[in-house]
Amino acid sequence: MPNDFINDSYEDEAPLYRMREDLVNGPLHYNSGGIECIEAMEAMLSKEEFIGYLRGNSFKYRWRFVLKDGTQDLKKARWYEDRLLKVYENNLNLKEVESDNGQEGGADC
């Protein structure tokens, strides 16, 4: 039986498999109303606030990994760091575009 599946059948039934919930990359309890909680947070917060949120969550999971499920908490920390890197790189790209646009225009308004 693959690790990603759970057998939900009884002994006398044919095997019924369902996907195991991914508790790191998309836990079901963080998805409600068609939008993930992290996406709502990003929409609500400024870029600086959202970056701080991601940094704080990564730190939290790294801080407590020895006290809880170490592997899962380290994976969660890495998930937040990957998201942070993506947001940071996108922000750098936006600054480069804004800088390029400012130089082409000539005069500042």
C-alpha positions as CSV (number, residue, x, y, z in Angstrom):
1,M,0.0,0.0,0.0
2,P,1.5,3.4,-1.0
3,N,2.3,5.8,1.9
4,D,0.0,8.5,0.5
5,F,-3.1,6.4,0.8
6,I,-5.2,5.1,3.7
7,N,-7.2,1.9,3.5
8,D,-10.7,2.6,4.7
9,S,-12.2,-0.9,4.1
10,Y,-13.2,-3.6,6.5
11,E,-11.7,-7.0,6.5
12,D,-14.4,-8.6,4.4
13,E,-14.6,-5.8,1.8
14,A,-12.5,-4.9,-1.2
15,P,-9.9,-2.2,-0.4
16,L,-11.2,1.3,-0.5
17,Y,-8.4,3.9,-0.5
18,R,-8.5,7.6,0.0
19,M,-5.7,10.2,-0.1
20,R,-3.9,10.9,3.2
21,E,-4.3,14.6,4.1
22,D,-1.1,16.6,3.5
23,L,-0.6,18.3,6.9
24,V,2.3,20.5,5.6
25,N,1.4,21.7,2.1
26,G,-2.3,22.1,2.3
27,P,-4.1,21.0,5.4
28,L,-7.8,20.9,4.9
29,H,-8.5,22.8,8.1
30,Y,-6.9,25.9,6.6
31,N,-9.1,25.9,3.5
32,S,-12.6,27.3,3.8
33,G,-14.9,29.0,1.4
34,G,-12.6,28.3,-1.6
35,I,-9.6,30.3,-0.3
36,E,-6.7,29.1,1.7
37,C,-6.1,31.0,5.0
38,I,-2.5,32.0,3.8
39,E,-3.9,33.6,0.7
40,A,-6.4,35.6,2.8
41,M,-3.6,36.7,5.1
42,E,-1.5,37.8,2.2
43,A,-4.4,39.8,0.8
44,M,-5.1,41.5,4.1
45,L,-1.6,42.4,5.2
46,S,0.9,44.8,3.7
47,K,4.0,43.2,2.0
48,E,6.1,44.0,5.1
49,E,3.5,42.6,7.5
50,F,3.2,39.4,5.5
51,I,6.9,38.9,5.3
52,G,7.0,39.3,9.1
53,Y,4.2,36.7,9.5
54,L,6.1,34.2,7.3
55,R,9.3,34.8,9.2
56,G,7.6,34.4,12.6
57,N,5.9,31.1,11.6
58,S,9.1,29.7,10.3
59,F,10.8,30.6,13.6
60,K,8.0,29.1,15.6
61,Y,8.2,25.7,13.9
62,R,12.0,25.6,14.2
63,W,11.8,26.6,17.9
64,R,9.4,23.9,18.9
65,F,10.3,21.0,16.5
66,V,12.2,19.1,19.3
67,L,9.1,19.2,21.5
68,K,6.6,18.1,19.0
69,D,6.6,16.1,15.7
70,G,10.1,17.1,14.7
71,T,10.0,16.1,11.0
72,Q,6.6,17.6,10.4
73,D,7.5,20.9,12.1
74,L,10.7,21.2,10.2
75,K,8.8,20.6,7.0
76,K,6.3,23.3,8.0
77,A,9.2,25.7,8.7
78,R,10.6,25.0,5.3
79,W,7.2,25.6,3.7
80,Y,7.0,29.1,5.3
81,E,10.6,29.8,4.2
82,D,9.9,28.7,0.6
83,R,6.8,31.0,0.6
84,L,9.0,33.8,2.1
85,L,11.6,33.4,-0.6
86,K,8.9,33.5,-3.3
87,V,7.3,36.7,-1.8
88,Y,10.8,38.3,-1.4
89,E,11.9,37.5,-4.9
90,N,8.6,38.8,-6.4
91,N,9.1,42.0,-4.4
92,L,12.6,42.4,-5.7
93,N,11.4,41.9,-9.2
94,L,8.7,44.5,-8.7
95,K,11.3,47.0,-7.4
96,E,13.5,46.4,-10.4
97,V,10.5,47.0,-12.8
98,E,9.6,50.2,-10.9
99,S,13.2,51.3,-11.0
100,D,13.5,50.7,-14.7
101,N,10.2,52.5,-15.4
102,G,11.4,55.5,-13.4
103,Q,14.6,55.8,-15.4
104,E,12.9,55.7,-18.7
105,G,10.4,58.4,-17.8
106,G,13.1,61.1,-17.3
107,A,11.3,63.5,-15.0
108,D,9.9,62.7,-11.5
109,C,6.3,63.8,-10.7
